Amino acid sequence: MNAHLQSWLGEQLQALRDQNLYKIPKILESPAGGRVQMNGKQVINLSSNNYLGLANHPKVREAALKAIDEWGVGAGAVRWIGGTMRIHDELEQRLAKFKQTEAVLVFTGGFTANSGAIPAVVTDKDVIISDELNHASIIDGVRLGSAKYKKSDGLVYAHKDMEALEKILQNTQSFQKRMIITDGVFSMDGDIAPLPAIVELAEKYDAFVMVDDAHASGVLGKNGAGTTSHFNLYGRVDIQLGTLSKALGVVGGYIAGSAALKDWLINRGRPYLFSTAHPPMVAAALIASLDIMENDPEPMQRLWDNTRWWKNALAEAGFDTMGSETPITPVYVGDEGAAQAMERALWEEGVYALAIVYPTVARGKARLRTMPSAAHTKEDLADALEAFKRVRDMMGSA
Ligand SMILES: *Cc1c(COP(=O)(O)O)cnc(C)c1O
């Protein structure tokens, strides 16, 4: 190993440790679920995106195993070169029907769907207008494109501020195309984008809209079809991104929209063009997840029942959940050190809830991010609440 690189890595890692930004992933020793075995300890897991409990659902497991028997474990190639199996095609048709759009194109992840779709639909004559709290994968996708997008160019609006968005639309009329891009559900605060107002402004100023529904997929709208369905904006959101990695319990991302959009991304979406297709068992498992979402309302009901219970219980106990409207429930702490100490104390009490600190969120806005799901029982959540109270009493803060 090159000595120069080695010493540079050492210095950079030390800097992260000095700033309390150094991450050590915990090792999950059991399937994803409400209670898990992690780093040798039984804990209630409040940090998973397995919203509907599908990641370890018997029907989804069974579909994956069956697909291995039928198709083997790998697709063998990039999709357009020879890696699109019939089951990949079937998944896209099912998703398009689910989303009520003309077409869907699947990518290997939500992150890659953003890096594929965003740069493909803009040129250097265009602008991209963003909410300041958009997800990192949107920001990276935007950076890969040739459109103007920067905050210093006045193209980033304060979180959900529709007056600010309208001003930007008024100031950018000379550009060829204008794309407004937003999270559907914001991943750190759990609030919902004002999509009806965004769509109206877009229509008024001839811009187009892309929404990243990673945290709305399986959570909001009819059977979990997302924010466009939740707000009944069918046909008015140009590009919808969904993830298959969170509520759907497997892995993947997709773009839903017009047939022409899909066609264009098949020809110009770089992760589609240059990265191998999902294993067929992934597509099969996802079709099984969709079957459950479309035919069994119980997991989504349990998700929302648990979400309401958890938010009410925290509020009654005096915790601040920061205006969250979805299962993503931040518990406000403020100080970075206090949030990290609280994470460690909760772990000792058998609860895994991650502290989210700067730079993921603003300085002084540290929080614990909790995610109730359909995989939790009421007892899991009641036990977690007692742990939160004990830790607060112990620390005399939050
Ligand atoms: C998680 C997430 C993604 C990435 O999705 P993956 O399928 O995990 O790659 C994209 N956008 C948002 C808003 C997310 O929260």
The ligand as an SDF file (V2000), in Angstrom:
LIG
                    3D

 15 15  0  0  0  0  0  0  0  0999 V2000
  -32.9930    5.7750    1.3690 C   0  0  0  0  0  0  0  0  0  0  0  0
  -33.2190    6.8660    0.4010 C   0  0  0  0  0  0  0  0  0  0  0  0
  -32.7860    6.7590   -0.9300 C   0  0  0  0  0  0  0  0  0  0  0  0
  -31.9560    5.5950   -1.3870 C   0  0  0  0  0  0  0  0  0  0  0  0
  -32.7140    4.4690   -1.5960 O   0  0  0  0  0  0  0  0  0  0  0  0
  -31.9700    3.0300   -1.6350 P   0  0  0  0  0  0  0  0  0  0  0  0
  -32.9640    2.1660   -2.3130 O   0  0  0  0  0  0  0  0  0  0  0  0
  -31.6900    2.6690   -0.2220 O   0  0  0  0  0  0  0  0  0  0  0  0
  -30.7240    3.2120   -2.4400 O   0  0  0  0  0  0  0  0  0  0  0  0
  -33.0970    7.7650   -1.8040 C   0  0  0  0  0  0  0  0  0  0  0  0
  -33.7930    8.8530   -1.4120 N   0  0  0  0  0  0  0  0  0  0  0  0
  -34.2180    9.0030   -0.1460 C   0  0  0  0  0  0  0  0  0  0  0  0
  -35.0020   10.2110    0.2380 C   0  0  0  0  0  0  0  0  0  0  0  0
  -33.9370    8.0210    0.8020 C   0  0  0  0  0  0  0  0  0  0  0  0
  -34.3390    8.1650    2.0590 O   0  0  0  0  0  0  0  0  0  0  0  0
  1  2  1  0
  2  3  1  0
  2 14  2  0
  3  4  1  0
  3 10  2  0
  4  5  1  0
  5  6  1  0
  6  7  2  0
  6  8  1  0
  6  9  1  0
 10 11  1  0
 11 12  2  0
 12 13  1  0
 12 14  1  0
 14 15  1  0
M  END
$$$$
